[in-house]
């Protein structure tokens, strides 16, 4: 048996072995030595082997004769063919999650509940592009009962391509929001792209679609889904259907949320909540109910759920000898999630004079980027915070056009200036909410802040 055959057999039979970072390599792992922005992964092949990598895969011909290296001219094409083979061998239920925002949070939430009683496989981090989906499929545990995949897109044709590989039978579309407008131009175009996940042309395994159709673009998806044969549509938070929020009552110490789940009435208590997290719970209740699983699992364990890193996770940090709270929403941002986060922060039961809001650019919004950022700042100015720090060229141009602002705004051009500013401004028990798109100056600042600050 040659090395490629050995490698293929190993990948098919094993789980969670493929890694794309040399730092993550452990004994028995597989290192994908891919070409990066600045460096080729083949530079780390020898060190990966020393760390115990069983195989390395590269397109660098210099390593073609190494006994532990699989040389492949086109790695992505090869991984696609291998992923399709593994998918055909899998007999568990395949769940696909797409949408403009909230894919990772819903994936982690659903995995949290399913993991209580079942063996599951699910994509790590936010692996929702082509490479991420392929790695997730190749890391699949063939013995698992359920597998969950994020399926993302930032251009036309990507959902259909990934759907043909994953072929999910249970499909969630979280929402349609103003993301990647540079390429898609309109939310209706995004809706059409996301709809490919349940179309028979690309997915002959589709059985159920879970959706919360609120805006016009989400209702467009609903109308397209109704035309599909052999697809059951489960709408959540529609009081004419089976899964919805019946009422929310504010008590002195908590919120009581009453849900209608099929014929059951379920009452949950929260110190504080966000609507999208409640919708995620409804999605999970709907999935459990539709698949005859014990919904009591969700009722019992929901209070132990934590936000995902970069998507609302709160860190207690000792910064400059002050104990502060950092609400990290720095993974990504679009206009809808920006509004949600700022409203949430404003309504948080805490003295507004102890709240510092740090906002970075929202990227990939196309030609209306400046207008969208200015509209956001006008909305935020109706709220109240101790200090608002802005960073990024869109924020810089927008703040100049904000007339007679009520709040105190500071434009700071890079992460070092933000850090120095906070050292002077932050006091004990302050809370900082950080929201921005990925790979912005504010995103990089957040990572540095959480490294420098001592986690309490």
ZATIMI-359370 format. One record per residue (C-alpha): x, y, z; residue in three letters. Coordinates in nm, 4 decimals, decimal comma. Layout:
N
         c1         c2         c3   resn
          X          Y          Z    ALA
...
END
This chain:
456
         c1         c2         c3   resn
     0,0000     0,0000     0,0000    UNK
     0,1513     0,3356    -0,1060    UNK
     0,1559     0,6427     0,1160    UNK
    -0,1480     0,8044    -0,0476    UNK
    -0,3606     0,4939     0,0075    UNK
    -0,2445     0,4718     0,3701    UNK
    -0,3266     0,8377     0,4194    UNK
    -0,6747     0,8046     0,2681    UNK
    -0,7595     0,5008     0,4799    UNK
    -0,6382     0,6836     0,7923    UNK
    -0,8446     0,9956     0,7182    UNK
    -1,1618     0,7953     0,6538    UNK
    -1,1370     0,5842     0,9689    UNK
    -1,0092     0,8457     1,2132    UNK
    -1,1660     1,1647     1,3505    UNK
    -1,0366     1,5149     1,4237    UNK
    -0,6881     1,4484     1,2870    UNK
    -0,6498     1,7196     1,0220    UNK
    -0,4882     2,0462     1,1333    UNK
    -0,3848     2,3517     0,9327    UNK
    -0,1647     2,5079     1,2014    UNK
     0,1666     2,3573     1,3038    UNK
     0,1016     2,4889     1,6562    UNK
    -0,1940     2,2498     1,6941    UNK
    -0,0130     1,9345     1,5852    UNK
    -0,0121     1,6407     1,8267    UNK
     0,0970     1,2802     1,7868    UNK
    -0,1088     1,1044     1,5188    UNK
    -0,2348     1,4267     1,3545    UNK
    -0,2259     1,5229     0,9869    UNK
    -0,0713     1,8553     0,8899    UNK
    -0,2074     2,0310     0,5812    UNK
     0,0891     2,2352     0,4618    UNK
    -0,1011     2,4969     0,2627    UNK
     0,0166     2,8145     0,0968    UNK
    -0,0669     3,1133     0,3176    UNK
    -0,0712     3,4880     0,2538    UNK
     0,2930     3,5360     0,3464    UNK
     0,4436     3,1902     0,3891    UNK
     0,3987     2,8335     0,2660    UNK
     0,3048     2,5726     0,5250    UNK
     0,5697     2,3366     0,3897    UNK
     0,8167     2,5362     0,5995    UNK
     0,6681     2,3599     0,9030    UNK
     0,6602     2,0031     0,7695    UNK
     0,9757     1,8873     0,9484    UNK
     0,8742     2,0393     1,2808    UNK
     0,5257     1,8827     1,2449    UNK
     0,6816     1,5401     1,1904    UNK
     0,9010     1,5915     1,4981    UNK
     0,5871     1,6744     1,6968    UNK
     0,4359     1,3418     1,5943    UNK
     0,2394     1,4125     1,2755    UNK
     0,1533     1,0828     1,1068    UNK
     0,1174     1,2474     0,7647    UNK
     0,1767     1,5864     0,6062    UNK
     0,0060     1,6967     0,2853    UNK
     0,1640     1,9525     0,0544    UNK
     0,1755     2,0765    -0,3044    UNK
     0,5470     2,1526    -0,2684    UNK
     0,7272     1,9090    -0,4984    UNK
     1,0446     1,9281    -0,2883    UNK
     0,8818     1,6950    -0,0352    UNK
     0,7480     1,4441    -0,2890    UNK
     0,9850     1,1656    -0,1794    UNK
     0,9426     1,2045     0,1970    UNK
     0,7922     0,8877     0,3497    UNK
     0,5517     1,0860     0,5694    UNK
     0,4513     1,3463     0,3120    UNK
     0,1653     1,3083     0,0645    UNK
     0,2377     1,5196    -0,2419    UNK
    -0,0766     1,6512    -0,4145    UNK
    -0,0670     1,8998    -0,7021    UNK
    -0,4134     2,0431    -0,6302    UNK
    -0,4888     1,9945    -0,2601    UNK
    -0,8401     2,1460    -0,2599    UNK
    -0,9633     1,9281    -0,5478    UNK
    -0,8143     1,6236    -0,3775    UNK
    -0,9785     1,7083    -0,0418    UNK
    -1,3160     1,7548    -0,2146    UNK
    -1,3032     1,4055    -0,3638    UNK
    -1,1959     1,2570    -0,0294    UNK
    -1,4646     1,4486     0,1626    UNK
    -1,7340     1,3186    -0,0738    UNK
    -1,6222     0,9612    -0,0059    UNK
    -1,6395     1,0112     0,3708    UNK
    -1,9780     1,1805     0,3465    UNK
    -2,1204     0,8795     0,1573    UNK
    -2,0021     0,6483     0,4346    UNK
    -2,1697     0,8522     0,7092    UNK
    -2,5046     0,7207     0,8358    UNK
    -2,5775     0,9791     1,1048    UNK
    -2,7996     1,2841     1,0662    UNK
    -2,6308     1,5775     0,8899    UNK
    -2,7272     1,9307     0,9988    UNK
    -2,6352     2,2346     0,7881    UNK
    -2,6466     2,5898     0,9234    UNK
    -2,6285     2,8971     0,7044    UNK
    -2,7416     3,2593     0,7344    UNK
    -2,5907     3,6064     0,7489    UNK
    -2,5068     3,6015     1,1198    UNK
    -2,5282     3,3693     1,4172    UNK
    -2,4181     3,0484     1,2444    UNK
    -2,1441     2,9679     1,4932    UNK
    -2,3530     3,0579     1,7980    UNK
    -2,6421     2,8371     1,6831    UNK
    -2,4003     2,5547     1,5972    UNK
    -2,2400     2,5727     1,9420    UNK
    -2,5803     2,5957     2,1128    UNK
    -2,7256     2,2963     1,9312    UNK
    -2,4042     2,0972     1,9843    UNK
    -2,4122     2,1825     2,3568    UNK
    -2,7559     2,0255     2,4003    UNK
    -2,7056     1,7265     2,1674    UNK
    -2,3758     1,6441     2,3357    UNK
    -2,5560     1,5689     2,6619    UNK
    -2,6988     1,2432     2,5268    UNK
    -2,5374     1,1688     2,1897    UNK
    -2,2036     1,1371     2,0158    UNK
    -2,1742     1,4304     1,7780    UNK
    -1,9323     1,5835     1,5287    UNK
    -1,9320     1,9535     1,4523    UNK
    -1,7130     2,2052     1,2763    UNK
    -1,4533     2,3714     1,4942    UNK
    -1,4294     2,7483     1,5272    UNK
    -1,6048     2,9218     1,2346    UNK
    -1,5054     2,6731     0,9679    UNK
    -1,7672     2,7707     0,7088    UNK
    -1,5694     2,8463     0,3909    UNK
    -1,4602     2,5844     0,1383    UNK
    -1,1447     2,4761     0,3228    UNK
    -1,3178     2,4852     0,6618    UNK
    -1,6086     2,2706     0,5437    UNK
    -1,3728     2,0175     0,3854    UNK
    -1,1653     1,9895     0,7042    UNK
    -1,4836     1,9505     0,9108    UNK
    -1,6056     1,6688     0,6861    UNK
    -1,2707     1,4906     0,6865    UNK
    -1,2533     1,5224     1,0655    UNK
    -1,5999     1,3664     1,0934    UNK
    -1,6512     1,0810     1,3387    UNK
    -1,8286     0,8151     1,1326    UNK
    -1,9698     0,6665     1,4541    UNK
    -2,1400     0,9902     1,5625    UNK
    -2,5195     1,0159     1,5627    UNK
    -2,5294     1,3816     1,4550    UNK
    -2,2940     1,6089     1,2644    UNK
    -2,3266     1,9865     1,2372    UNK
    -2,1724     2,1991     0,9635    UNK
    -2,1620     2,5752     0,9102    UNK
    -2,1981     2,6671     0,5451    UNK
    -2,0987     3,0234     0,4631    UNK
    -2,0653     3,2442     0,1587    UNK
    -1,9404     3,5854     0,0544    UNK
    -2,0109     3,5485    -0,3180    UNK
    -2,2503     3,3841    -0,5609    UNK
    -2,2324     3,0086    -0,6141    UNK
    -2,0553     2,9163    -0,2923    UNK
    -2,3580     2,7753    -0,1078    UNK
    -2,4495     2,5437    -0,3949    UNK
    -2,0885     2,4233    -0,4207    UNK
    -2,0582     2,3404    -0,0496    UNK
    -2,4109     2,2004    -0,0280    UNK
    -2,3329     1,9436    -0,2971    UNK
    -2,0501     1,8195    -0,0735    UNK
    -2,2199     1,8289     0,2691    UNK
    -2,5779     1,7385     0,1645    UNK
    -2,7484     1,8275     0,4952    UNK
    -3,0889     1,6726     0,5656    UNK
    -3,1766     1,9181     0,8459    UNK
    -3,1206     2,2814     0,7500    UNK
    -3,1193     2,6018     0,9545    UNK
    -3,1165     2,9498     0,8013    UNK
    -3,0537     3,1876     1,0919    UNK
    -3,1367     3,5198     0,9233    UNK
    -3,0670     3,7449     0,6270    UNK
    -2,8807     4,0650     0,7115    UNK
    -2,6659     4,3295     0,5400    UNK
    -2,3426     4,1315     0,4988    UNK
    -2,1013     4,1007     0,2050    UNK
    -2,2951     4,3668     0,0138    UNK
    -1,9830     4,4467    -0,1882    UNK
    -2,0507     4,1290    -0,3816    UNK
    -2,4218     4,0607    -0,3289    UNK
    -2,5451     4,4229    -0,3564    UNK
    -2,8867     4,3466    -0,1989    UNK
    -3,0279     4,1324     0,0820    UNK
    -3,2587     3,9607    -0,1684    UNK
    -2,9519     3,8400    -0,3564    UNK
    -2,8161     3,7031    -0,0284    UNK
    -3,1498     3,5256     0,0288    UNK
    -3,1362     3,3677    -0,3170    UNK
    -2,7813     3,2477    -0,2543    UNK
    -2,8702     3,0981     0,0859    UNK
    -3,1746     2,9236    -0,0652    UNK
    -2,9461     2,6961    -0,2650    UNK
    -2,8893     2,4917     0,0507    UNK
    -3,2325     2,3274     0,0160    UNK
    -3,2712     2,3130    -0,3626    UNK
    -3,3057     1,9655    -0,5096    UNK
    -3,0461     2,0456    -0,7800    UNK
    -2,7768     2,0644    -0,5113    UNK
    -2,9173     1,8671    -0,2195    UNK
    -3,1201     1,5507    -0,2709    UNK
    -3,0921     1,4709     0,1018    UNK
    -3,2830     1,7773     0,2312    UNK
    -3,5784     1,6951     0,4554    UNK
    -3,6460     1,9861     0,6928    UNK
    -3,5861     2,3606     0,6935    UNK
    -3,5893     2,5612     1,0178    UNK
    -3,6375     2,9349     0,9655    UNK
    -3,7614     3,2520     1,1359    UNK
    -3,8945     3,4603     0,8443    UNK
    -3,9228     3,8178     0,9714    UNK
    -3,7922     4,0531     0,7020    UNK
    -3,8727     4,0544     0,3291    UNK
    -3,5600     3,8654     0,2331    UNK
    -3,6267     3,5893     0,4869    UNK
    -3,9852     3,5667     0,3601    UNK
    -3,8434     3,5315     0,0083    UNK
    -3,6560     3,2218     0,1280    UNK
    -3,9782     3,0901     0,2827    UNK
    -4,1635     3,1326    -0,0479    UNK
    -3,8853     2,9528    -0,2366    UNK
    -3,8850     2,6698     0,0188    UNK
    -4,2601     2,6172    -0,0227    UNK
    -4,2003     2,5348    -0,3887    UNK
    -3,9614     2,2526    -0,3012    UNK
    -4,1006     1,8990    -0,2861    UNK
    -4,0217     1,6729     0,0110    UNK
    -3,9126     1,9646     0,2297    UNK
    -4,0880     2,0256     0,5602    UNK
    -4,0686     2,3903     0,6730    UNK
    -4,0568     2,4614     1,0468    UNK
    -4,1059     2,8286     1,1332    UNK
    -4,0089     2,9490     1,4790    UNK
    -4,1498     3,2456     1,6717    UNK
    -4,4708     3,2448     1,4690    UNK
    -4,7634     3,2201     1,7121    UNK
    -4,9686     3,0409     1,4474    UNK
    -4,7114     2,7599     1,4470    UNK
    -4,5704     2,5210     1,7087    UNK
    -4,2620     2,6997     1,8413    UNK
    -4,2870     3,0572     1,9637    UNK
    -4,2320     3,3000     2,2516    UNK
    -4,5650     3,3336     2,4277    UNK
    -4,4701     3,6132     2,6666    UNK
    -4,1792     3,7847     2,8405    UNK
    -4,2372     3,9243     3,1896    UNK
    -3,9851     4,1413     3,3714    UNK
    -3,9631     4,0549     3,7405    UNK
    -3,7644     4,2305     4,0119    UNK
    -3,4637     3,9974     3,9798    UNK
    -3,5080     3,8280     3,6413    UNK
    -3,7060     3,7881     3,3229    UNK
    -3,9598     3,5085     3,2928    UNK
    -3,9875     3,3854     2,9362    UNK
    -4,2766     3,1563     2,8447    UNK
    -4,2336     2,9425     2,5349    UNK
    -4,4896     2,7342     2,3475    UNK
    -4,3181     2,4173     2,2255    UNK
    -4,5687     2,2046     2,0342    UNK
    -4,8354     2,1356     2,2960    UNK
    -4,6075     2,2139     2,5906    UNK
    -4,5735     2,5439     2,7755    UNK
    -4,2190     2,5961     2,9074    UNK
    -4,1140     2,8737     3,1465    UNK
    -3,7474     2,9812     3,1587    UNK
    -3,5801     3,2422     3,3782    UNK
    -3,2966     3,4738     3,2723    UNK
    -3,1101     3,7487     3,4545    UNK
    -3,0866     3,9177     3,1162    UNK
    -3,1413     3,8016     2,7600    UNK
    -3,0994     3,8940     2,3967    UNK
    -3,3700     3,8123     2,1458    UNK
    -3,1421     3,6274     1,9049    UNK
    -3,0341     3,3904     2,1833    UNK
    -3,4000     3,3177     2,2576    UNK
    -3,4549     3,2465     1,8882    UNK
    -3,1612     3,0052     1,9018    UNK
    -3,3288     2,8242     2,1916    UNK
    -3,6484     2,8025     1,9857    UNK
    -3,4489     2,6554     1,6959    UNK
    -3,3069     2,3924     1,9332    UNK
    -3,6456     2,3115     2,0864    UNK
    -3,7898     2,2786     1,7356    UNK
    -3,5107     2,0450     1,6247    UNK
    -3,5432     1,8275     1,9348    UNK
    -3,9209     1,8129     1,9011    UNK
    -3,9149     1,7344     1,5293    UNK
    -3,6639     1,4537     1,5863    UNK
    -3,8425     1,3049     1,8899    UNK
    -3,5572     1,3988     2,1254    UNK
    -3,6046     1,4967     2,4893    UNK
    -3,6759     1,8714     2,5013    UNK
    -3,6276     1,8487     2,8788    UNK
    -3,2529     1,8459     2,8060    UNK
    -3,2734     2,2052     2,6811    UNK
    -3,4931     2,3163     2,9708    UNK
    -3,2539     2,1606     3,2213    UNK
    -2,9220     2,2780     3,0780    UNK
    -2,9940     2,6129     2,9075    UNK
    -2,8738     2,8074     3,2133    UNK
    -2,5237     2,6635     3,1663    UNK
    -2,4888     2,7973     2,8129    UNK
    -2,2119     3,0529     2,7618    UNK
    -2,1663     3,2916     2,4696    UNK
    -1,9066     3,1973     2,2101    UNK
    -1,5665     3,3668     2,2103    UNK
    -1,5811     3,6901     2,0096    UNK
    -1,9616     3,6765     2,0035    UNK
    -2,0675     3,8119     2,3408    UNK
    -1,8423     3,6207     2,5802    UNK
    -1,7729     3,8305     2,8914    UNK
    -1,4233     3,8327     3,0387    UNK
    -1,3333     3,9660     3,3818    UNK
    -0,9915     4,1246     3,3422    UNK
    -0,7427     4,3012     3,5677    UNK
    -0,6333     4,5949     3,3539    UNK
    -0,4017     4,8665     3,4837    UNK
    -0,4873     4,7533     3,8412    UNK
    -0,8604     4,7887     3,7738    UNK
    -1,1007     4,4972     3,7625    UNK
    -1,3129     4,5444     3,4497    UNK
    -1,5594     4,3447     3,2385    UNK
    -1,5026     4,3053     2,8663    UNK
    -1,7934     4,1946     2,6481    UNK
    -1,6167     4,0629     2,3411    UNK
    -1,8219     4,1000     2,0205    UNK
    -1,5138     4,1520     1,8075    UNK
    -1,5435     3,8541     1,5745    UNK
    -1,7667     4,0224     1,3169    UNK
    -2,0227     4,2965     1,2602    UNK
    -2,2921     4,4115     1,0215    UNK
    -2,5496     4,6919     1,0656    UNK
    -2,8121     4,4623     1,2200    UNK
    -2,5783     4,3066     1,4762    UNK
    -2,4259     4,6480     1,5548    UNK
    -2,7697     4,7853     1,6459    UNK
    -2,8505     4,4743     1,8502    UNK
    -2,5245     4,4909     2,0460    UNK
    -2,5484     4,8635     2,1191    UNK
    -2,9107     4,8330     2,2332    UNK
    -2,8210     4,5347     2,4504    UNK
    -2,5331     4,7286     2,6084    UNK
    -2,7517     5,0332     2,6680    UNK
    -3,0185     4,8220     2,8402    UNK
    -2,7709     4,6216     3,0488    UNK
    -2,8666     4,6751     3,4168    UNK
    -2,5580     4,8762     3,5052    UNK
    -2,4809     5,2444     3,5548    UNK
    -2,4342     5,3900     3,2061    UNK
    -2,1485     5,6009     3,3402    UNK
    -1,9562     5,2776     3,3847    UNK
    -2,0025     5,1683     3,0211    UNK
    -1,7398     5,2190     2,7513    UNK
    -1,8331     5,1329     2,3916    UNK
    -1,5574     5,0568     2,1394    UNK
    -1,6630     5,0297     1,7749    UNK
    -1,4604     4,9419     1,4671    UNK
    -1,5409     4,9317     1,0985    UNK
    -1,8146     4,7180     0,9460    UNK
    -1,6496     4,5808     0,6336    UNK
    -1,7790     4,4611     0,2950    UNK
    -2,0821     4,6913     0,2841    UNK
    -2,0118     4,8295    -0,0614    UNK
    -2,0637     5,1828    -0,1887    UNK
    -2,3046     5,2797     0,0924    UNK
    -2,0522     5,2084     0,3687    UNK
    -2,0223     5,5719     0,4817    UNK
    -2,4005     5,6238     0,4909    UNK
    -2,4513     5,3025     0,6892    UNK
    -2,1861     5,3973     0,9467    UNK
    -2,3273     5,7494     0,9883    UNK
    -2,6795     5,6114     1,0336    UNK
    -2,5446     5,3802     1,3053    UNK
    -2,3765     5,6679     1,4905    UNK
    -2,6962     5,8752     1,4777    UNK
    -2,8818     5,5860     1,6375    UNK
    -2,6150     5,5296     1,9020    UNK
    -2,6251     5,8975     1,9945    UNK
    -2,9804     5,8470     2,1193    UNK
    -2,8376     5,6032     2,3768    UNK
    -2,6143     5,6858     2,6725    UNK
    -2,2613     5,5688     2,7516    UNK
    -1,9658     5,6933     2,9548    UNK
    -1,7384     5,7005     2,6507    UNK
    -1,7561     5,5892     2,2874    UNK
    -1,4306     5,5042     2,1119    UNK
    -1,4294     5,4793     1,7331    UNK
    -1,1632     5,3365     1,5042    UNK
    -1,1425     5,2806     1,1284    UNK
    -1,1766     5,5002     0,8223    UNK
    -1,5553     5,4621     0,7928    UNK
    -1,6014     5,5625     1,1562    UNK
    -1,3612     5,8536     1,1107    UNK
    -1,5519     5,9989     0,8163    UNK
    -1,8887     5,9403     0,9828    UNK
    -1,8116     6,1057     1,3176    UNK
    -1,7159     6,4258     1,1354    UNK
    -2,0716     6,4420     0,9971    UNK
    -2,2465     6,3812     1,3306    UNK
    -2,3871     6,7176     1,4363    UNK
    -2,4027     6,8194     1,8044    UNK
    -2,3425     6,4728     1,9518    UNK
    -2,4858     6,4005     2,2981    UNK
    -2,2298     6,1346     2,3871    UNK
    -1,8551     6,1762     2,4294    UNK
    -1,6795     6,0329     2,1219    UNK
    -1,3087     5,9740     2,0663    UNK
    -1,1645     5,8709     1,7313    UNK
    -0,8413     5,6745     1,7805    UNK
    -0,6577     5,5528     1,4744    UNK
    -0,4901     5,2322     1,5931    UNK
    -0,4781     4,9681     1,8677    UNK
    -0,1869     5,1327     2,0501    UNK
    -0,3711     5,4616     2,0893    UNK
    -0,6826     5,2801     2,2110    UNK
    -0,4738     5,0924     2,4678    UNK
    -0,3046     5,4093     2,5952    UNK
    -0,6381     5,5926     2,6108    UNK
    -0,7979     5,3169     2,8191    UNK
    -0,5113     5,3207     3,0675    UNK
    -0,6101     5,6781     3,1507    UNK
    -0,9883     5,6418     3,1252    UNK
    -1,0765     5,3014     3,2715    UNK
    -1,1841     5,2722     3,6344    UNK
    -1,2680     4,9817     3,8599    UNK
    -1,5880     4,7925     3,7650    UNK
    -1,6163     4,9580     3,4236    UNK
    -1,7675     4,7451     3,1480    UNK
    -1,6364     4,7626     2,7916    UNK
    -1,8306     4,6289     2,4932    UNK
    -1,6239     4,5846     2,1773    UNK
    -1,7891     4,5376     1,8382    UNK
    -1,6262     4,5327     1,4934    UNK
    -1,5662     4,3315     1,1803    UNK
    -1,3004     4,0628     1,1769    UNK
    -0,9430     4,1590     1,0860    UNK
    -0,9902     4,5277     1,1730    UNK
    -0,7716     4,7386     1,4036    UNK
    -1,0289     4,7003     1,6813    UNK
    -1,0376     4,3229     1,6326    UNK
    -0,6578     4,3113     1,6726    UNK
    -0,6772     4,5442     1,9729    UNK
    -0,9255     4,3110     2,1439    UNK
    -0,6956     4,0116     2,1060    UNK
    -0,4073     4,2125     2,2491    UNK
    -0,6182     4,3463     2,5373    UNK
    -0,7292     3,9978     2,6383    UNK
    -0,3671     3,8782     2,6233    UNK
    -0,2253     4,1682     2,8242    UNK
    -0,5029     4,1820     3,0805    UNK
    -0,4939     3,9189     3,3512    UNK
    -0,8114     3,7094     3,3317    UNK
    -0,9675     3,7070     3,6769    UNK
END
